[in-house]
Amino acid sequence: MSRYDLVVRGGTLVLPHVGTVRADLATKDGKVATLSSDIPASEGESVLDATGKLVFPGAVDAHFHLGIYRPLEVDAAEETRSSLVGGATTVLSYFRTGQHYLNKTGPYREILPEVLQAVDGHAWTDYGFHLAPMDTAQVREIPDLVDGHGVSSFKYYMFYKGFNLAADSRDAKAFTMSDEYDLGHLYQLMEAVSAANAAGDRRVSLSLHCEQAELMRLFIDRVRAAGDPQTLKAYSDARPPLTERVAIGEATTLARATGCPVNLLHLSSGEALAAAQEARAAMPGTDMRFEVTLHHLCLTHEELDAQGGLGGKVNPPIRSAADNEALWAGVLDGSVNWVASDHACCLEENKGDALWPALPGFGGTALLYPILISEGMHKRGLSPTRVAELASANPARAYGLDGRKGNLLVGYDADLTVVDPSLEQTVSASLLLSGQDHCPFEGHKVRGWPVATVLRGHLAYQAGTVLGPPRGSFIAR
């Protein structure tokens, strides 16, 4: 009988907050069992050759949307499969009641089991859920969701008090199916999250989509009155960075007042990042962490509008090249805590050719490590260690997974991805193994791709092919 289940030989291990080391790694019973300068191949039931390659901890894609536009079980199967391509072994998906997802409301004690049952047996990665309390009754469920269901992160969408998801309707109450979804609701939500955070030894936090609805109303009306161009630039003009800045000010002010740990999601512009940095400096006692996405780092409305189509409609909107570089500066200087995909499979038929009814969002999870390595490490000098922190260790720490996910140390889950830093591929929808039939990154040349991804010691993806049955499990945090 072999001593280990899997031996990964010949690679350079990337250890977050430590550095890189030339070492072999062995797994046993789904965990990292040992790191050593030389583990004989004979000691492993199976062997993965990583010679000349980087071995990263499996990414924790902390911003995901399973089932937003398609059945949960379909998205779980096709979109977590895509995650393996990008080296992600854990996804944390947002879920809320109201329109989209299951299109209903009610207590999470009844709805969450329905969600878990739909995903069970279909996911290729491990998974957890952030939940959005949309009404007062759901806010009251937070203590039980934390202690009884292992949900330690929640969400508030600041623009939902005035708009639906596509911003083509102001009937917000019909969309949210809630009572009052305003700053009063946000305040009581923060109070509840803060109390849950103080009651235990784990971080319980609130994630925020920061766009200010009253300003959106004004700017959308102005864009539509000025000829209503059907472009992504028009969408950005209708939801400009000022709406982010104001919402960040509101949210962080309430976070300080309540003592609530917050995560500012998908900062899309230089102005949004500056507002977040200013809030952090002004409120040093408030736990606030910053996220940016791959598309806000790399895509511009100029480029996408030149190609035509509305496939790149997303909330917040795609911005300018200057915003790309401002966000990269935040990644480089350490202001940004993690990078995520905000993956939301949305088919061409849901985009159409009319800007306002087009559904927002698109997939990107398959590009998580590739973009960080190509655009961050190769082009801008990010160290492999910082890449691992951005993709894996930092979101794991923020969302209650540290000690299990986010590292290659002994005792952690044996989640890893072997990356060929020199492998260059041109992005196409077919390459990403998603159910989505288009990709806003189409045609981009990316250097540095996973060639194998391992989930809890099982080889799940290699050389463009998904292997074995889906083994993903729900993770209580």
ChimeraX attribute file (.defattr): number of C-alpha atoms within 10 A of each C-alpha:
attribute: neighborCount
match mode: 1-to-1
recipient: residues
	/A:1	7
	/A:2	11
	/A:3	13
	/A:4	23
	/A:5	20
	/A:6	27
	/A:7	29
	/A:8	25
	/A:9	23
	/A:10	21
	/A:11	22
	/A:12	21
	/A:13	27
	/A:14	25
	/A:15	22
	/A:16	24
	/A:17	13
	/A:18	9
	/A:19	13
	/A:20	17
	/A:21	16
	/A:22	18
	/A:23	18
	/A:24	23
	/A:25	27
	/A:26	27
	/A:27	27
	/A:28	20
	/A:29	14
	/A:30	18
	/A:31	21
	/A:32	25
	/A:33	21
	/A:34	17
	/A:35	20
	/A:36	13
	/A:37	12
	/A:38	12
	/A:39	19
	/A:40	13
	/A:41	18
	/A:42	12
	/A:43	16
	/A:44	20
	/A:45	15
	/A:46	16
	/A:47	18
	/A:48	19
	/A:49	15
	/A:50	22
	/A:51	16
	/A:52	14
	/A:53	19
	/A:54	23
	/A:55	33
	/A:56	32
	/A:57	32
	/A:58	32
	/A:59	34
	/A:60	34
	/A:61	29
	/A:62	30
	/A:63	24
	/A:64	27
	/A:65	27
	/A:66	28
	/A:67	24
	/A:68	21
	/A:69	18
	/A:70	17
	/A:71	15
	/A:72	21
	/A:73	19
	/A:74	16
	/A:75	24
	/A:76	26
	/A:77	22
	/A:78	19
	/A:79	30
	/A:80	29
	/A:81	29
	/A:82	27
	/A:83	31
	/A:84	34
	/A:85	32
	/A:86	27
	/A:87	35
	/A:88	34
	/A:89	32
	/A:90	31
	/A:91	31
	/A:92	24
	/A:93	20
	/A:94	23
	/A:95	23
	/A:96	25
	/A:97	24
	/A:98	18
	/A:99	16
	/A:100	17
	/A:101	19
	/A:102	19
	/A:103	13
	/A:104	14
	/A:105	17
	/A:106	15
	/A:107	15
	/A:108	22
	/A:109	14
	/A:110	9
	/A:111	15
	/A:112	17
	/A:113	11
	/A:114	12
	/A:115	19
	/A:116	17
	/A:117	12
	/A:118	16
	/A:119	22
	/A:120	18
	/A:121	17
	/A:122	22
	/A:123	25
	/A:124	30
	/A:125	30
	/A:126	21
	/A:127	25
	/A:128	24
	/A:129	28
	/A:130	23
	/A:131	24
	/A:132	22
	/A:133	25
	/A:134	26
	/A:135	20
	/A:136	15
	/A:137	14
	/A:138	20
	/A:139	23
	/A:140	15
	/A:141	15
	/A:142	24
	/A:143	18
	/A:144	14
	/A:145	21
	/A:146	21
	/A:147	14
	/A:148	11
	/A:149	16
	/A:150	16
	/A:151	22
	/A:152	27
	/A:153	29
	/A:154	27
	/A:155	24
	/A:156	23
	/A:157	18
	/A:158	23
	/A:159	25
	/A:160	23
	/A:161	22
	/A:162	21
	/A:163	21
	/A:164	18
	/A:165	21
	/A:166	16
	/A:167	26
	/A:168	14
	/A:169	14
	/A:170	16
	/A:171	14
	/A:172	19
	/A:173	17
	/A:174	13
	/A:175	21
	/A:176	25
	/A:177	18
	/A:178	20
	/A:179	13
	/A:180	16
	/A:181	23
	/A:182	15
	/A:183	14
	/A:184	11
	/A:185	19
	/A:186	24
	/A:187	17
	/A:188	16
	/A:189	27
	/A:190	28
	/A:191	19
	/A:192	21
	/A:193	28
	/A:194	21
	/A:195	17
	/A:196	23
	/A:197	21
	/A:198	14
	/A:199	12
	/A:200	11
	/A:201	9
	/A:202	17
	/A:203	21
	/A:204	26
	/A:205	26
	/A:206	26
	/A:207	23
	/A:208	22
	/A:209	22
	/A:210	27
	/A:211	25
	/A:212	26
	/A:213	22
	/A:214	13
	/A:215	20
	/A:216	22
	/A:217	17
	/A:218	12
	/A:219	19
	/A:220	22
	/A:221	13
	/A:222	14
	/A:223	17
	/A:224	15
	/A:225	10
	/A:226	9
	/A:227	8
	/A:228	15
	/A:229	14
	/A:230	17
	/A:231	22
	/A:232	26
	/A:233	21
	/A:234	19
	/A:235	27
	/A:236	22
	/A:237	17
	/A:238	22
	/A:239	25
	/A:240	25
	/A:241	24
	/A:242	17
	/A:243	22
	/A:244	29
	/A:245	22
	/A:246	17
	/A:247	23
	/A:248	25
	/A:249	18
	/A:250	15
	/A:251	23
	/A:252	27
	/A:253	15
	/A:254	19
	/A:255	23
	/A:256	19
	/A:257	13
	/A:258	19
	/A:259	20
	/A:260	27
	/A:261	23
	/A:262	27
	/A:263	22
	/A:264	22
	/A:265	22
	/A:266	27
	/A:267	28
	/A:268	28
	/A:269	29
	/A:270	22
	/A:271	19
	/A:272	28
	/A:273	28
	/A:274	17
	/A:275	21
	/A:276	24
	/A:277	18
	/A:278	12
	/A:279	19
	/A:280	18
	/A:281	11
	/A:282	11
	/A:283	15
	/A:284	10
	/A:285	10
	/A:286	20
	/A:287	17
	/A:288	23
	/A:289	22
	/A:290	23
	/A:291	24
	/A:292	27
	/A:293	21
	/A:294	23
	/A:295	26
	/A:296	25
	/A:297	28
	/A:298	20
	/A:299	19
	/A:300	21
	/A:301	21
	/A:302	16
	/A:303	13
	/A:304	20
	/A:305	17
	/A:306	9
	/A:307	10
	/A:308	14
	/A:309	19
	/A:310	24
	/A:311	25
	/A:312	26
	/A:313	26
	/A:314	22
	/A:315	21
	/A:316	24
	/A:317	26
	/A:318	26
	/A:319	26
	/A:320	22
	/A:321	18
	/A:322	12
	/A:323	24
	/A:324	21
	/A:325	16
	/A:326	20
	/A:327	28
	/A:328	22
	/A:329	16
	/A:330	18
	/A:331	23
	/A:332	16
	/A:333	9
	/A:334	13
	/A:335	19
	/A:336	22
	/A:337	20
	/A:338	29
	/A:339	29
	/A:340	28
	/A:341	26
	/A:342	27
	/A:343	25
	/A:344	25
	/A:345	28
	/A:346	23
	/A:347	20
	/A:348	18
	/A:349	11
	/A:350	14
	/A:351	21
	/A:352	15
	/A:353	16
	/A:354	13
	/A:355	22
	/A:356	20
	/A:357	15
	/A:358	22
	/A:359	26
	/A:360	23
	/A:361	24
	/A:362	25
	/A:363	29
	/A:364	28
	/A:365	32
	/A:366	27
	/A:367	28
	/A:368	27
	/A:369	31
	/A:370	26
	/A:371	24
	/A:372	26
	/A:373	27
	/A:374	23
	/A:375	20
	/A:376	21
	/A:377	20
	/A:378	17
	/A:379	11
	/A:380	14
	/A:381	12
	/A:382	17
	/A:383	17
	/A:384	23
	/A:385	19
	/A:386	25
	/A:387	25
	/A:388	28
	/A:389	27
	/A:390	29
	/A:391	29
	/A:392	31
	/A:393	29
	/A:394	24
	/A:395	27
	/A:396	25
	/A:397	17
	/A:398	22
	/A:399	21
	/A:400	22
	/A:401	20
	/A:402	17
	/A:403	15
	/A:404	18
	/A:405	27
	/A:406	32
	/A:407	29
	/A:408	27
	/A:409	21
	/A:410	17
	/A:411	17
	/A:412	21
	/A:413	25
	/A:414	31
	/A:415	32
	/A:416	30
	/A:417	31
	/A:418	27
	/A:419	26
	/A:420	21
	/A:421	19
	/A:422	15
	/A:423	14
	/A:424	14
	/A:425	15
	/A:426	12
	/A:427	18
	/A:428	17
	/A:429	17
	/A:430	13
	/A:431	14
	/A:432	23
	/A:433	21
	/A:434	24
	/A:435	19
	/A:436	21
	/A:437	15
	/A:438	19
	/A:439	22
	/A:440	22
	/A:441	21
	/A:442	13
	/A:443	12
	/A:444	12
	/A:445	13
	/A:446	20
	/A:447	21
	/A:448	23
	/A:449	27
	/A:450	29
	/A:451	22
	/A:452	26
	/A:453	31
	/A:454	25
	/A:455	27
	/A:456	24
	/A:457	22
	/A:458	20
	/A:459	20
	/A:460	24
	/A:461	24
	/A:462	17
	/A:463	11
	/A:464	14
	/A:465	14
	/A:466	19
	/A:467	14
	/A:468	11
	/A:469	11
	/A:470	20
	/A:471	16
	/A:472	23
	/A:473	18
	/A:474	19
	/A:475	17
	/A:476	16
	/A:477	19
